[in-house]
Amino acid sequence: MESDSKYEFKFVLTDVELTEEQQERVGRAVAQAGALALGDLLPKDSLMVPVRSNVYWHGIPRPDLMTELQRSATEREN
């Protein structure tokens, strides 16, 4: 598999009104379902990261990004 491979998927829902919180829950659930469906193919160090409303990225972060994520997580704990 190429390291720069990219796949995008969409989920479309019509004829219903959703709150922002409901939209976020559905978006996160779709992203988690996709990652679960391909779990055996995903690298062990991959992460799911929210990019913007209803858009999630899943992959291995750059090494410097991982350091930044760890720093941010530590700050949140304190």
SEMAR-732541 format. One line per 8 residues: their letters; for each residue z, x, y of C-alpha. Coordinates in pm, 1 decimal, padded with zeros to 6 digits. Layout:
N
a> Z X Y  ...
% end
This chain:
78
mesdskye> 00000.0 00000.0 00000.0  -00084.1 00130.6 00345.3  00209.4 00204.1 00572.5  00046.2 00022.3 00864.8  -00023.6 -00299.3 00672.0  00061.8 -00616.0 00862.1  00064.5 -00976.7 00747.6  00150.6 -01280.6 00957.5
fkfvltdv> 00236.2 -01629.2 00834.0  00277.9 -01960.6 01013.7  00468.3 -02280.8 00945.4  00353.9 -02587.9 01140.5  00562.2 -02902.9 01181.7  00433.1 -03208.0 01370.7  00554.9 -03553.7 01473.6  00921.0 -03457.2 01511.7
elteeqqe> 01136.7 -03337.4 01800.0  01362.9 -03040.7 01726.0  01637.3 -02889.9 01936.3  01618.7 -02518.0 02015.1  01892.0 -02455.7 01758.8  01698.8 -02648.2 01490.8  01382.1 -02452.9 01573.3  01574.0 -02127.1 01537.5
rvgravaq> 01720.5 -02236.0 01201.6  01377.1 -02330.3 01063.7  01218.1 -02007.2 01190.2  01493.8 -01796.5 01034.3  01472.1 -01992.4 00706.2  01094.9 -01940.9 00683.1  01137.2 -01566.8 00745.8  01413.6 -01541.8 00484.3
agalalgd> 01207.4 -01737.4 00230.2  00913.5 -01502.0 00279.9  01133.0 -01196.0 00235.2  01294.0 -01349.2 -00074.3  00955.5 -01436.2 -00226.3  00849.2 -01071.1 -00193.2  01190.0 -00916.5 -00254.2  01073.4 -00692.1 -00535.5
llpkdslm> 00795.6 -00549.7 -00313.2  01003.0 -00484.5 -00000.6  01144.5 -00137.4 00061.2  01520.5 -00118.6 00005.5  01582.3 -00003.5 00363.9  01382.7 -00285.7 00523.5  01541.7 -00519.8 00776.3  01460.7 -00861.6 00919.6
vpvrsnvy> 01475.4 -00851.9 01299.1  01422.5 -01142.8 01540.2  01141.6 -01055.0 01781.8  01132.0 -01371.5 01990.7  01188.4 -01741.4 01935.4  01074.8 -01831.6 01582.7  00917.8 -01488.2 01521.8  01077.0 -01235.6 01286.1
whgiprpd> 00971.8 -00884.4 01191.4  01055.0 -00741.5 00848.4  01013.0 -00375.8 00761.1  01161.4 -00029.2 00782.8  01264.7 00056.4 01138.4  01186.3 00390.2 01299.4  01471.0 00641.9 01245.6  01565.9 00634.8 01614.8
lmtelqrs> 01575.1 00255.2 01608.4  01815.5 00261.8 01313.1  02051.7 00483.5 01513.5  02032.9 00238.8 01804.2  02103.3 -00057.1 01571.8  02408.7 00118.9 01429.4  02538.3 00196.5 01779.9  02488.3 -00164.4 01888.1
ateren> 02664.1 -00298.0 01577.7  02958.7 -00065.5 01638.3  02987.2 -00182.9 01999.6  02988.4 -00548.6 01889.2  03272.6 -00485.0 01644.0  03493.5 -00339.4 01919.4
% end
